[in-house]
Amino acid sequence: MMTDRTSRLTFAITSVFAASLIFYFAIAAALAAPAEPSPPPVTPTPEAKPSPVVVLSPPAATPSKAVENSVVKIFATLRQPDPSKPWTKKEPTEITASGAVISGKRILTNAHVVQYASEVQVQANQAGDKLPASVKAVAPGMDLAVLELEDQKFFDSHSPLPFKKSLPDSKEPVMVYGYPTGGASLSITKGIISRIEFTGYSLSTLGLRIQIDAAINPGNSGGPAIVNDEIVGLAFSHLQMAQNIGYIIPVEEIELFLQDIADGHYDGKPTMYDDLQTLENPALRSYLHLPEALQGMLVHRPFDSAASYPLKEWDVITKIGDVPVDDEGMIKIGDTLRIRFPYLVQKLAVKDTVPLTIFRGGKEMRINLPVLRQRPLVIPELRGNYPSYFVYGPMVFSEATTDLLAIAQKNRETSAIIGLLTYVGSPLIARIGDKPAFPDERLVVVPCPFFPHRLSKGYGNPAWQVLKTVNHQSIKNLNHLVEVLRDLKDEFVTFEFNTRSGGESFVFPRAEMVIATENILNDNGVRSQGSADVMKSWSAKPTDH
């Protein structure tokens, strides 16, 4: 992802915060706020008697029965993962949200509404029955999902809503349909299109986003935003610390998602992840000996350092396709829209390459830059999966994820952990946004304190520490850790952790650790020593060294 002038750490923490905003809609208990009334028209006073003035205003948005019939209420029971206790799941949470009938006898909604759902039901407007639904496809990064119904007859009386073929104009009136908390019936709020921008949806996903001032509240998630009976976007978020700042996912992003899942699998959006910076500083331009008229974005750090990678440090990206890039990394779309240039990657990419014009060594040249559909991260997002784990004696091991770090950020009792991790130089902070240094590299972390047992006597709390070595052998990922522990024949097993200062070395009698594990699992109600993926390695035959 292009970070421009922000650091990877700042961007990552902001992305985690943004992800928490998205999920907020589905589960928050706040009551829906009424839409603000429109200001009264200004009329001249009798004393002034000015000349007649014709004030042009956009046509008022009016509710549509056809739209109302195609907006549904969604009931979901979620079992969220608990990254700090990866052997279990959180208590079931029942939520309500919204959705829209679209072509192909499908229902469109948000990913956070149905991700981790054990049961999903759909109810039509003014209907008394709930119909079972199944999740057909999910795009966690873009917060989109498609549902299918067991009863296909539903679609005979509920027509698909058409998509608007172009981006709406700024200040165009818009209506948001949905089922926010505070009532059971369909709610309709009115507003205008405030802003269109290309920004981060998550740590690894960029996308087009539309800001509106229509009221969006918990339960509105997945509801359609309508202009002239056409969908212009899907409600998914609002800014908690401000009034009437809501966000919708535009049709353009929805169509990219639907095209992607046409083959039954979601691959992701083509994206460039090189680190870039602006060319606004005069000294920087002078240092690079750039022509006065040349504009573009400077390559600070290419995503790939291989000699075959077409972008190099100090290159200047001047065009994407045939569209000029300015010194702030922006391009013009039409007469009124100015947006970040990576927006065109998803439109111009062919066979996962995008055409760029760069300035290098005093001349311009054309290159085809390879782009990725999934960002490789050493600390990835769970993206709808449950965390893998392994219990060994009184210790629990898992792989670090941004979801685990989000717990420290949101929980007041553990918020100090972020500062502590920064102080000790933990890779959990230092490597946010980093790609793996070698294939399959992941950070193995202890997500929770010791299970109670005499074997841990005298040792400090190991929670949030990143494992470095076992018996002086560097650990690559969780599966590698399991293989190393499985193959050990030493009398003792030692664990060293990756900290710049402080910390302890943990030494245990190996045979006793293996024997104690079963009792520890029973005492703490843990059903399995590890997740299914790592237990395959644990049960395999030891590797000869």
N, C-alpha and C positions, 0 to 999 in steps of 0.2 A: 504494500500500500504506500502511496506517496505521502510522506509526512510533512513536506514543505519545511517550515521553520520551527515546527514543534518537535520535541524529543520523543523518542519511542515510548518512554515511560509515561510522559504526560498523555500521549495519545492513547496508550493502552488503558490507563486508569479512567480516562474519559469514556472510552468505548465500553468498559465494564459498567460504568455508571449509566451510560445510555441503554445498555442491555437491561439494567434493572428498571429503567423507566418503562421500557416496552412491556416487560412482564407485569408491571404494576397494574395495567389496565384490566387484566383478567381477574385479579384477585383483590384489588383494593376495595375497601368498604365505604368509601366516601359517597355521599348522596349526589345525584346529578344536579348541577347548577342550572337554573333557567337561562335561556339565551337572553343576552342583553337586548332591550328594545331598540328599534331604530330611532335615531334622533328625529324630532319633528321637522317638517319642511320649514325653510326660512321664508317668511312672507314679508313684503314691504309694509311699513307703517303708513297710515293715511297721510301723516305730515310730510313724509319724504317724497312720495309719489314719483319714484324713478321711472325711467323708460322701461317698457317690458323687456325682460331678459329670458331667453329660452335656455333652461338648464338641462343638458343632456346627461342622462344617467343610465346605467345598465338595466336591462329588463329585470323585474323582480322575479325571484325564484318562487315557484309555487309547487306544492305537493302533488304527487301523481299517484292515482290508484293503481296504475299498471306497475309502477316501481314498488309500491307497498306490498303488492301480491308476491313479489319476487325477493323480498328481504326476509330472512329466517332468523330465528333465535336458536342459539346453539347451547346445549347443556353438555358439560364435560366433567368427568371425574379424573383428576390428575394424580399420579404418583411420582412426584419430583425426586430426583436423586439427592442424596445427602453426601457431598464430596468429603465432608469431615468424618463421616461414618460410612465408608463406601460399601460395607457389607449389607447395608439396609437401605430402605427408601423412606422418604418422609411420609407422614400421615396423609391419607387421601384428602384431596381438596376438591370440593364441588364448585364449579364456576359457571357463569353464563356469559355469552358473548353473542356476536352477530355474524351473519354471512349473507352472500348474495348468490342467486341462481345464475349460472353462466352457461354458455353453449356446451354441448356434449353431455347433457344431463349430469352436470357437476355443480358443486357448491364451493364457492371461493371464500376463504377466511384467512386468519393469521396463523402462522406456525405456533406462536406461543399459546394459542387457544387450545390446540389439540396435541401438541408435543407432550409426550409422556402420559397421554390419556389412556386409561384402561377401559373407558366407555364414553361414546359420543352419541348424542341424540339431537335431532333437528325438529323444530316446531315452526310451522308456517304462521304467518300473521292471522290472528283471530281464530286459530285452530286449537282444538282441545287435546289432540293426540300428539305424541312424540314418536318420531320415526328413528330406528337404529341407523347409524351411519358408520362408515369406515374411512380411515385416512388413506387416500390414494397416493399422495405425494406431498413432500414437505421440503421447503427451502429455508433452513434455519437462519442463514445469514440475512436473507431478504425478508424474513418474517411472513412468508406466504405458504399456504397449504390448500389442497384440494380434497374435498370429501365426495364420497359416493354413497348413495342410498340403496338399501336392499329392496325397497319398494319403488320401482321405476315409474309407477303410475303417478306418483307425486308430480312429475314434470309435465304430465298432460294438462294440468290446470295451473302450473306455475312456470311462466315463460322465462327464458333467459334474458338478462339485461344486456343490451348492446354496449360495446366499448366506444368511447369517443376516439376518433381517428387521429387527433392531434392534441398536443399539449394545450391546456386551457390558458387563456390570457390572464395576466395579472389584473386584479380587481374584478374578475368575472364572478358573478354570484354563484354560490354552490350550496347544496343541501346535503346534510349527512343523515342517513337513515340507520337506525339501530335500536338496541335494547339496553340502554344504560341502567345502572342500578337506581333505585328510587321509584320503580314502578314496573308493571308487567307488560304493558302494551307498547306498541311501536312508538318510538320517539323520532322527531324530525327537528333538526336545528339548522339555522341558516347562517351564512356568512359569505366571505369573499375569498378568492385566491390571493394570498398575501405575498408569497415568495416561492420561487423555484430554484433549487440548488442541487449540486452533485456533491454528496458528502458520505461519511462513513456510517453504515448501519451497524457494523460490529467491527471487531479487531481485524477481520480478514475480508470484509465485504464492503464495497463501495456501491452507491446507487443514487439514482435521481429521487429527490424528495420534494414534496409540495407542502408548504405551510399554509394553513387556513385559519380564520378567526372564528369559525363556527365552533360551538361548544362540543368538546369530545370528553367523555367521562368513562369510568370503568364500566365495561359491558358494551361499549361502542366498538370495541376491537373487532375487525372483520366486516364492519358495516360499510356499504358503498357510499362514496361521495358522488353526487349526481349533478350534472349540468344538462338541462334540456332532455331529461329522461335517459341520459347516457352516463355510464360509469366513467368518471375521470380519475378515480383512485379508490383506495381501500383504507379506511381509518386504522391506525395502528399505534399512535402515541400522542401524548401531549406533554408540554413542559410544566412540571409540577409547581415550580416556583413563580409562575406567571399566569395571568388570566387570559383565557381564550387564545392560546397559542397551541394549535393542534397540528398534527402531521398526517399526511396520507401518502400511500405508495401509489405512484401514478400508473396509468394503464400501460405505458411503455415498458415499465419494469414487470408488470403482470404478464404481458404478452411474451417477454423474453423467458419468463419462468414456464409458461404453458408450452412454448416451443421446445424448451429444454426437456420437459417431462414427456414429450410425445412418444419417445421410445421406451417409456416406462421407468426411466432412471434419471435422477437429477444430478447433473455434472457440475453445475456452478457457472458463474459468470467469468468470461475472460477478463483478466486484470493484470496491470503491470505493478510490480512491487519495488521498483527502484527508488532509492532515496534521492529526492530532488530539492533544489532550493531556488529562490527567486533571483532575478538579475537586476534588482532595483538599486543596489549600492554602486555608486560611481567608481569607488576604488576597486571593487571587484571586477567591474567591466574593464577598467584600465589595465589591471593586472593580466587579464585574459586577452588584451589587445583586440577587443571586439569592435567591429565597424559600428559607427554611431547609429545607423538605422536598424541594426540587427536586434531582434528581440527573441526571447525564448526562456526556457527553464534550464538551469544548470544541473548536470548529473553530479551529485555529491558522492554517492556510493552506488555503483551498479548492483543489481540484485545478485548477479553471478560474476565471479572473478575469473572464470575460465577464459582462455585466450580466444575461444570461438564465439563468446558472447558479443553481440554487435555493439552494445553500449559500453563506453569507457568513462572513467572519471574525467571530469572537466569538459565532456561533450556538452553542447548546448542543443536542446531540442527546439527547433524553430517552427516545425509544422507537424501536425498529425493528419495523415492523408494529404489533402490540399489545403487544410485550414490552418492559418497562421496562429501561433501561440505567442501571447504577450509576455512581458517581463514578470508578471504575477502568476503566470501559468493559466491564464484564462483565455477562452475563445468566445466568439460571438455566434449565437444561434438566432437567425432571423434579425429583426430590427430592434428587439427589446431585451433579449435574453443574453446575459454574459455569464459563463459557467466554466468550471474547472475542466481543463482539456482531457483528463482521463475518461470523461463521459463518452468520448467518441471511440474509446477502445472497444466497448461492447457493441458498437454499431459497425465498426470497420474491420474487426478481426475476421480473418478468413483462415481456416485450418490452424487456429490458435497462433497466428502471427498478425501484427498490425504494422502498417507502413508509417515510418517516421522520416522526417528530414532533420539532419543534425549538422552542426557546424563544428569542424575539427581541423586543426592544423591550418587555419586560414582559408578553408573552403567548405562549401556545403556538399553533403552527400546523402543519398537515400539508403535506408536500411529497412529490413523487415525484422521487427523485434518479437521474439517469442513471448507469449503471455500464458499465464496459468489460470486454471479454473478453481483450484483449491490452494490456499496459501500454506506452504509447509512451515510449521511452527514447532519449536521445541517445547513451548507451553501452549498447547492448543485449546480450543473450546470443545466442550462435550458434544455440541451439535446434535442433541437428541439421544445420545447414547448414555448408558450408565457407566460409572467409573469402574475400571478393573482394580483388583486389590489382591493382597496375599497376607495371610496371618502366619507369623513364625514366632512361636513362644508367645510372650506378652506384647510383641510388636506387630503393628499393622503397616503395610507398605502399599502405596498407590502411585500413580503418575500424576505429576502436577498439571493442573488445568486452570484456565482463567476463572472457571466456575468456583474452584476452591479459593482462589484469591478474592473473589467477590464476597465470600463469607466474611473474611477478615475486614473488608471495607464496610459492609452493611451492619455488622454486629458491633454494638458499642463495647461489649466486653472484650472483643478481640481486635478492635480497631487499632490498638497500640502495637499490634503485631507487625503492621506495615512499617512503622518506624523502626522497630527492632530488627526486622529483616534487612532494611536498608542499612542500618548501622553495622551489622555484622557482615555485610557484603554478600547476602544470600543470592544465589542464582534465581530464586523465585522473583526477585525484583530486577536484578541486573540483566536478565535474559528475556524479559518480556518483549515480544515482537521479533526475537531472533529466530532465524531458520536453523534447523539441525546442523551441527558441525560435521556430522557424518550420517549415513543412511540409518533411519530408525532410532536416532538419538532422542531420548526423552529423559526428563528429570524425575528420578524416583524420590518420593517424599514420604515422610511419616505424617499422616494427616491428623493424628489424634494422640493423646497420652497413652502410656502403657496400660494394658489390661492389668488389673491387680494380680500380682504373683511375686513370690519371694525371689525369683530370678532377677528381678529388676531392682532389688534393694540397693540403696545408695546412689543410684543414678538419677539425674535430673530428667525433667519432662522432655521427651524427644520430639514433641509435636512441631510441625512446620520446618523441620530440618531436612535438607536435601542430602541423600546418601551419596557418598563419594566412592568408597571401596568396601569390599568384603574380603577379609583376609588378604589385604593389599592388592586385590584385583579390582580394577576400575569397572564400575557398573554402567552399562549402556542404556538400559531400559528395564521395565518391570519384568518382562519375560526372561531377560538375561539374568536378573537377580535370582529368579526362581531356579533357573538352570544351575547357577553357581552354588546356591544353597543345597540343591538336590545332589550335586556331585561331590560335596565336601566330605573328606574323610579325616580331617584334622580333629584333635581333641577339643579345641576351642574355636569359636567363631567370633570374629571381631568386626565391628562396624565403625567406620570413620565417616564423618559428615563434612560437607562442603561449606565451611565458614571462614571468613577472613580473620576473625578473632573469637575467643571464647570457645564454648562447646566442650564435649567430652568424647572419649573413646569408649565404646561399649564392648565388653568382653563377656561371653557367655559359654558355659559348657555345652558343646554342640549336641551331644546325645540327650542331655536333659531338656534342651529346647525342643527337640523333636517329640520327646515323650510327653512334655507338658502341654503341647499345643492342643491335643484333643480335649483335655480337661478344661483348658481355658475357653475353648469354643463352646463347650457345654455350659460352663458357668455363666457366660455372657450372652447366651442365646444366639450365637452365630451359627447359621445353618451349614456353611461350607467354609473350608479353610481358605478358599480363594474363588475368584470369579471363574467362569467356565473356560475362558481363553487361557488363563495361566495354569489352571489345573491340568490341562493336557500336557504341558511341559513338566509339571511336577510328577505326573504319573508315568512319564516316558522313561525309558531305560537311561541310566547315567551315561554321559559321554566320556570316552576314554581320553585322557590327557597325556 
